[in-house]
Amino acid sequence: MESALADLTQALRERLAVIRDEESRSDQAKHIDRLRAASEKIDRLQESLPPSIDPRLKHYLERKSYDKALEFLNDITPSGDGR
């Protein structure tokens, strides 16, 4: 499960990077496509997580509270990389 959490952490960071990418916003359609792809990746990773994941993380992901999910993952791992 550690690998799945690390992958999820990375996907959440990638989504945040897309949101923060000011240059990408100059082409709104491309920006939206990148954001959609990042969100779909998170959804796929979420579906692959075991049912035994922490209820708080599950709640954040179900509510699409991705900032909170990333903060949670960073807090549960000393290196902050989901491992």
Backbone as numpy.savetxt, mean C-alpha at the origin, in Angstrom:
# Nx Ny Nz CAx CAy CAz Cx Cy Cz
4.44 -15.13 5.57 3.62 -13.94 5.57 4.49 -12.68 5.57
5.72 -12.80 6.07 6.60 -11.63 6.10 6.84 -11.06 4.71
7.00 -11.94 3.74 7.22 -11.49 2.38 5.98 -10.76 1.85
4.81 -11.26 2.17 3.56 -10.62 1.72 3.44 -9.24 2.34
3.81 -9.10 3.60 3.74 -7.79 4.25 4.78 -6.84 3.68
5.95 -7.37 3.35 6.98 -6.54 2.73 6.52 -6.06 1.35
5.89 -6.94 0.59 5.37 -6.57 -0.73 4.27 -5.52 -0.60
3.41 -5.71 0.39 2.33 -4.75 0.62 2.90 -3.40 1.03
3.88 -3.40 1.91 4.52 -2.16 2.33 5.10 -1.42 1.13
5.78 -2.15 0.26 6.37 -1.54 -0.93 5.29 -0.98 -1.85
4.21 -1.71 -2.03 3.12 -1.23 -2.89 2.49 0.03 -2.32
2.32 0.09 -1.01 1.77 1.29 -0.38 2.71 2.48 -0.57
4.00 2.23 -0.48 4.97 3.30 -0.70 4.96 3.77 -2.16
4.82 2.82 -3.07 4.76 3.18 -4.50 3.54 4.06 -4.78
2.41 3.72 -4.19 1.20 4.52 -4.38 1.41 5.94 -3.85
2.02 6.02 -2.68 2.28 7.33 -2.09 3.24 8.13 -2.98
4.21 7.48 -3.57 5.14 8.16 -4.47 4.41 8.71 -5.70
3.45 7.96 -6.22 2.67 8.44 -7.35 1.89 9.68 -6.95
1.28 9.64 -5.79 0.49 10.78 -5.32 1.36 12.03 -5.18
2.57 11.85 -4.71 3.48 12.97 -4.47 4.21 13.46 -5.72
4.10 12.73 -6.81 4.84 13.04 -8.03 4.17 14.21 -8.77
4.66 15.40 -8.51 4.10 16.61 -9.11 4.24 16.60 -10.64
5.36 16.10 -11.12 5.60 16.07 -12.57 4.58 15.17 -13.27
4.23 14.07 -12.64 3.27 13.13 -13.22 1.89 13.77 -13.39
1.58 14.72 -12.55 0.26 15.36 -12.60 0.07 16.23 -13.85
1.14 16.55 -14.55 1.01 17.37 -15.76 0.23 16.62 -16.84
0.28 15.30 -16.80 -0.52 14.48 -17.71 -1.52 13.73 -16.83
-2.68 14.34 -16.65 -3.66 13.83 -15.70 -4.08 12.39 -16.00
-4.30 12.06 -17.25 -4.72 10.70 -17.60 -3.65 9.68 -17.20
-2.40 10.01 -17.50 -1.31 9.10 -17.15 -1.18 8.99 -15.62
-1.33 10.10 -14.94 -1.25 10.12 -13.48 -2.34 9.23 -12.88
-3.54 9.37 -13.37 -4.66 8.56 -12.88 -4.42 7.08 -13.18
-3.89 6.78 -14.34 -3.58 5.38 -14.69 -2.54 4.80 -13.74
-1.51 5.59 -13.43 -0.47 5.12 -12.50 -1.05 4.90 -11.11
-1.91 5.80 -10.69 -2.54 5.68 -9.37 -3.46 4.47 -9.33
-4.21 4.26 -10.39 -5.11 3.10 -10.46 -4.30 1.80 -10.42
-3.21 1.75 -11.16 -2.38 0.54 -11.18 -1.80 0.24 -9.80
-1.37 1.29 -9.11 -0.82 1.09 -7.77 -1.90 0.60 -6.82
-3.09 1.15 -6.92 -4.19 0.75 -6.05 -4.63 -0.69 -6.35
-4.64 -1.07 -7.62 -5.00 -2.44 -7.99 -3.97 -3.44 -7.47
-2.71 -3.04 -7.48 -1.65 -3.91 -6.94 -1.88 -4.12 -5.45
-2.23 -3.07 -4.74 -2.52 -3.18 -3.31 -3.70 -4.12 -3.09
-4.74 -3.97 -3.91 -5.91 -4.85 -3.79 -5.53 -6.31 -3.98
-4.70 -6.59 -5.00 -4.27 -7.98 -5.24 -3.47 -8.53 -4.06
-2.58 -7.70 -3.53 -1.78 -8.15 -2.39 -2.66 -8.35 -1.16
-3.62 -7.48 -0.98 -4.55 -7.60 0.15 -5.30 -8.93 0.07
-5.76 -9.30 -1.11 -6.50 -10.55 -1.29 -5.65 -11.77 -1.00
-4.33 -11.65 -1.15 -3.45 -12.79 -0.93 -3.03 -12.94 0.53
-3.37 -11.97 1.37 -3.01 -12.06 2.78 -3.85 -13.12 3.49
-3.27 -13.80 4.46 -4.04 -14.81 5.19 -5.11 -14.15 6.07
-6.15 -14.88 6.39 -7.21 -14.32 7.23 -6.74 -13.96 8.64
-5.58 -14.45 9.02 -5.08 -14.22 10.37 -4.34 -12.90 10.54
-4.38 -12.01 9.53 -3.66 -10.74 9.67 -4.28 -9.93 10.81
-3.50 -9.03 11.32 -3.96 -8.18 12.41 -5.26 -7.48 12.00
-6.26 -7.49 12.88 -7.54 -6.87 12.54 -7.44 -5.38 12.21
-6.48 -4.69 12.81 -6.32 -3.26 12.50 -5.86 -3.07 11.06
-4.88 -3.87 10.66 -4.39 -3.78 9.28 -5.51 -4.13 8.31
-6.24 -5.18 8.61 -7.36 -5.58 7.76 -8.37 -4.43 7.63
-8.67 -3.79 8.74 -9.61 -2.67 8.75 -9.10 -1.52 7.87
-7.83 -1.16 8.03 -7.26 -0.07 7.24 -7.33 -0.37 5.75
-7.01 -1.60 5.39 -7.01 -1.97 3.98 -8.43 -2.01 3.41
-9.36 -2.54 4.18 -10.75 -2.59 3.71 -11.33 -1.20 3.52
-10.93 -0.26 4.36 -11.43 1.12 4.28 -10.60 1.99 3.34
-9.58 1.37 2.72 -8.67 2.09 1.82 -7.93 3.22 2.53
-7.69 3.01 3.83 -6.91 3.96 4.63 -5.44 3.58 4.49
-4.91 3.83 3.31 -3.58 3.34 2.98 -2.48 4.02 3.77
-2.64 5.28 4.12 -1.63 5.95 4.94 -1.55 5.28 6.31
-2.71 4.97 6.88 -2.73 4.30 8.18 -2.18 2.89 8.08
-2.48 2.20 7.00 -1.96 0.85 6.80 -0.43 0.88 6.73
0.11 1.84 5.99 1.57 1.96 5.88 2.19 2.31 7.23
1.57 3.21 7.94 2.07 3.57 9.27 2.05 2.36 10.19
0.99 1.57 10.14 0.89 0.36 10.95 2.02 -0.60 10.60
2.24 -0.83 9.32 3.30 -1.75 8.90 4.67 -1.24 9.30
4.89 0.04 9.21 6.17 0.61 9.64 6.36 0.45 11.15
5.28 0.57 11.90 5.37 0.46 13.36 5.62 -0.97 13.85
5.16 -1.96 13.10 5.31 -3.34 13.57 6.65 -3.95 13.19
7.41 -3.23 12.39 8.71 -3.76 11.98 9.80 -2.76 12.33
10.87 -3.23 12.95 11.94 -2.33 13.35 12.58 -1.59 12.18
12.69 -2.26 11.04 13.33 -1.62 9.88 12.35 -0.80 9.06
11.04 -0.94 9.39 10.04 -0.17 8.66 9.80 -0.67 7.25
10.25 -1.90 6.94 10.07 -2.39 5.57 9.07 -3.53 5.49
8.27 -3.74 6.54 7.25 -4.77 6.51 7.77 -6.16 6.80
9.03 -6.28 7.21 9.61 -7.60 7.49 9.81 -7.78 8.98
